[in-house]
């Protein structure tokens, strides 16, 4: 990465023209302080944690939504929700270096497909909007909930105040309530409505026009995450942005070229100036 590009990315994150899009890799250095165990964030680690520390059958290890669907069919949807609440809402974790770094920049709009609360913790000192993805709910076609953080608690809201920070957690969060997109059925419902325009608030559809995106901690070799991302960044500038992938596959190269993302073949934590334990 050239010094000029680095300066461009940092300036864009600060002025809001570049939107951070956070994936599981941003939590690579997060540990349970009591046990030293890494936080389950990517597909494999989530599946193993959900299954009591053991891998599932190879066909279920393909992707977390498939494994979550299997658990849901056997033991009910609440089993998956309780696991995610326990993992992200009831367990203490160390802070991610990326989140501390991003807090110093304080972007106006952030998309975080992880289900932890560290992004929300970073903005706890300031009023902000929180958008949370939901699925398989009756009575409405919309697949999101909006909350306003007043500095003390989250309050349900009908509108987004675009003058204050906006945190978009499409895959859910335990705070203020444990709501998640997790199983295959959740993703099918959410993506169907996302493609129809019902999973993104109208204020965001307007705000996102002409933005560029910096994908951090993301791999683009899974169709599910690619479909969500492609619709989340709809109406982006050209080119659409950049993605950190140190060793991209041919499939990722083709996809990024198609969608207008430049691959940055460098380490994310080197970019932010943080070292992580092996």
C-alpha positions in Angstrom: 0.0 0.0 0.0 1.3 3.4 -1.0 1.5 6.2 1.6 -0.9 8.2 -0.7 -3.5 5.4 -0.6 -3.2 5.1 3.2 -3.7 8.8 3.6 -6.7 8.7 1.2 -8.3 5.8 3.2 -7.8 7.5 6.6 -9.1 10.8 5.3 -12.2 9.2 3.8 -13.0 7.3 7.0 -12.8 10.6 8.9 -14.9 12.7 6.5 -17.5 10.0 5.9 -16.9 9.5 2.2 -15.6 6.0 3.0 -17.7 3.6 5.1 -16.0 0.9 7.2 -17.6 -2.5 6.7 -16.4 -4.9 9.4 -16.2 -8.6 9.2 -15.0 -11.4 11.6 -11.3 -10.8 11.1 -11.5 -7.5 13.0 -12.0 -9.6 16.1 -8.9 -11.8 15.5 -7.1 -10.6 18.6 -10.1 -10.8 21.0 -9.8 -13.2 23.9 -11.7 -14.4 27.0 -9.5 -12.8 29.8 -10.2 -15.7 32.1 -9.4 -18.6 29.7 -7.5 -17.0 26.9 -10.0 -18.5 24.4 -10.5 -16.6 21.2 -13.9 -15.1 20.6 -16.0 -17.2 18.1 -16.4 -14.9 15.1 -15.8 -16.6 11.8 -17.9 -19.5 10.5 -15.9 -22.4 11.8 -15.3 -21.1 15.3 -19.0 -20.2 15.7 -20.0 -23.7 14.6 -17.6 -25.4 17.0 -18.6 -23.1 19.9 -22.3 -23.7 19.2 -21.7 -27.5 19.2 -20.0 -27.5 22.6 -16.4 -27.3 21.3 -16.7 -30.1 18.8 -16.9 -29.9 15.0 -20.1 -30.9 13.3 -20.5 -33.1 10.2 -18.5 -31.9 7.2 -21.6 -30.8 5.3 -22.7 -28.7 8.3 -19.2 -27.2 8.7 -19.5 -25.6 5.3 -21.1 -22.4 6.7 -22.5 -21.2 10.0 -26.1 -20.6 8.8 -26.3 -24.2 7.6 -25.2 -25.5 11.0 -27.5 -23.0 12.9 -30.4 -24.3 10.7 -29.6 -27.8 11.8 -29.6 -26.9 15.5 -32.8 -24.9 15.0 -34.6 -27.8 13.4 -33.5 -30.2 16.2 -33.7 -28.0 19.3 -35.6 -24.8 18.3 -34.7 -21.3 17.2 -34.3 -20.1 20.8 -31.4 -22.5 21.2 -29.4 -20.6 18.6 -30.5 -17.2 20.1 -29.5 -18.3 23.6 -26.0 -19.4 22.3 -25.4 -16.0 20.6 -26.7 -14.1 23.7 -24.4 -16.2 25.9 -21.4 -15.7 23.6 -21.8 -12.0 22.9 -23.9 -10.6 25.6 -22.9 -12.6 28.7 -19.2 -13.4 28.3 -16.5 -10.9 28.9 -14.0 -10.3 26.1 -10.9 -8.2 25.6 -11.1 -5.2 23.3 -10.2 -5.6 19.6 -7.3 -3.4 18.5 -9.3 -2.5 15.4 -12.2 -1.2 17.5 -9.9 0.9 19.6 -8.4 2.3 16.5 -11.7 3.0 14.8 -13.0 4.7 18.0 -10.3 7.2 17.6 -11.5 8.0 14.0 -15.2 7.9 15.0 -16.7 7.3 11.5 -20.2 8.7 11.1 -21.6 5.5 9.5 -20.3 2.0 10.2 -21.6 -1.4 9.0 -20.6 -4.3 11.2 -21.7 -7.9 10.3 -20.4 -9.3 13.5 -22.8 -10.0 16.3 -20.7 -8.7 19.3 -21.1 -5.3 21.0 -17.7 -3.8 20.7 -18.8 -1.2 18.1 -21.6 -0.2 20.3 -19.2 0.1 23.3 -17.1 2.5 21.2 -20.0 4.9 20.7 -21.4 4.6 24.2 -20.3 8.1 25.1 -22.2 9.8 22.3 -25.9 9.6 21.2 -26.2 7.4 18.1 -28.6 5.5 15.9 -28.5 1.7 16.0 -30.0 -0.4 13.1 -30.4 -4.1 13.7 -31.4 -6.7 11.1 -34.3 -9.0 11.9 -35.9 -11.9 10.1 -39.0 -14.0 10.0 -41.3 -11.5 11.8 -45.0 -11.1 11.1 -47.0 -7.9 10.6 -44.4 -6.0 8.6 -42.3 -6.4 5.5 -39.4 -4.4 7.0 -36.4 -6.4 8.2 -34.8 -4.0 10.6 -35.3 -2.3 14.0 -34.1 1.2 14.8 -32.9 2.4 18.2 -31.7 5.7 19.5 -29.0 5.7 22.2 -29.5 8.7 24.5 -26.3 8.2 26.4 -27.9 5.9 29.0 -30.1 3.4 27.2 -31.5 2.4 23.8 -35.0 3.5 22.9 -37.0 2.2 20.0 -37.2 4.8 17.2 -39.2 5.2 14.0 -36.7 7.5 12.3 -33.0 7.9 11.9 -31.3 11.1 12.9 -28.6 11.4 10.2 -26.9 14.2 12.1 -25.5 11.7 14.7 -23.5 8.5 14.2 -25.2 5.5 12.6 -24.3 1.9 13.5 -25.7 -0.8 11.3 -25.6 -4.3 12.7 -27.4 -6.3 9.9 -26.7 -9.7 11.5 -27.9 -8.7 15.0 -26.6 -8.0 18.5 -27.5 -8.9 22.0 -28.0 -5.3 22.9 -30.6 -3.9 23.5 -32.3 -7.3 22.8 -31.0 -10.5 21.4 -32.1 -10.5 17.8 -30.0 -12.2 15.1 -29.8 -13.3 11.5 -28.2 -16.7 12.0 -29.8 -19.8 10.3 -30.4 -20.5 6.6 -34.0 -19.6 7.1 -33.1 -16.2 8.6 -30.7 -15.4 5.8 -33.2 -16.4 3.1 -35.9 -14.1 4.6 -33.5 -11.2 5.3 -31.8 -11.3 1.8 -35.1 -11.7 0.0 -36.4 -8.5 1.7 -32.9 -6.9 1.3 -33.1 -7.4 -2.5 -36.6 -5.9 -2.4 -35.5 -2.9 -0.5 -37.1 -3.7 2.9 -34.0 -4.5 4.9 -32.5 -1.0 4.8 -34.1 2.2 6.1 -34.9 4.9 3.6 -32.6 7.4 5.3 -29.7 4.9 4.7 -30.6 4.4 1.1 -30.2 8.1 0.6 -27.2 8.5 2.8 -25.2 5.7 1.1 -25.4 7.1 -2.5 -21.9 7.7 -3.9 -20.1 6.3 -0.8 -17.0 4.1 -1.0 -16.4 1.2 1.4 -13.4 -0.2 3.2 -14.0 -3.9 3.9 -12.0 -5.0 6.9 -11.7 -8.5 8.3 -13.8 -9.9 5.4 -13.3 -12.8 3.0 -15.4 -12.9 -0.1 -15.5 -16.6 -0.8 -19.0 -17.3 0.6 -22.1 -16.5 -1.4 -24.2 -15.6 1.7 -21.9 -12.9 2.9 -21.3 -11.6 -0.7 -25.0 -11.3 -1.3 -25.6 -9.3 1.9 -22.6 -7.1 1.2 -23.5 -6.4 -2.4 -26.9 -5.1 -1.4 -25.7 -3.2 1.6 -23.3 -1.2 -0.6 -25.8 -0.7 -3.5 -25.5 2.7 -5.2 -21.8 3.0 -4.2 -19.3 5.2 -6.0 -17.2 3.7 -8.8 -15.0 2.1 -7.9 -17.0 0.8 -4.9 -14.0 0.7 -2.5 -11.3 -1.6 -1.1 -11.0 -4.9 0.7 -8.2 -6.3 2.8 -7.4 -9.8 1.7 -3.7 -10.8 2.2 -3.9 -13.9 0.1 -7.0 -13.7 -2.2 -8.3 -16.7 -4.1 -9.0 -16.6 -7.8 -12.7 -16.6 -7.0 -12.3 -13.6 -4.8 -10.2 -11.8 -7.4 -12.9 -12.3 -10.0 -15.7 -11.2 -7.7 -13.9 -8.1 -6.6 -13.2 -7.1 -10.1 -16.9 -7.6 -11.0 -18.2 -5.5 -8.1 -15.6 -2.8 -8.2 -13.5 -3.5 -5.1 -9.8 -3.2 -5.1 -8.0 -5.9 -3.2 -5.4 -4.7 -0.7 -2.9 -7.5 -0.3 -1.7 -6.5 3.1 -2.4 -7.2 6.7 -5.2 -5.3 8.3 -3.5 -5.1 11.7 -0.3 -3.8 10.1 -2.5 -1.0 8.4 -3.8 0.1 11.8 -0.4 -0.3 13.5 -1.4 -3.1 15.8 0.3 -6.5 16.4 -1.8 -9.5 17.2 -0.7 -12.7 18.9 -0.1 -15.7 16.6 
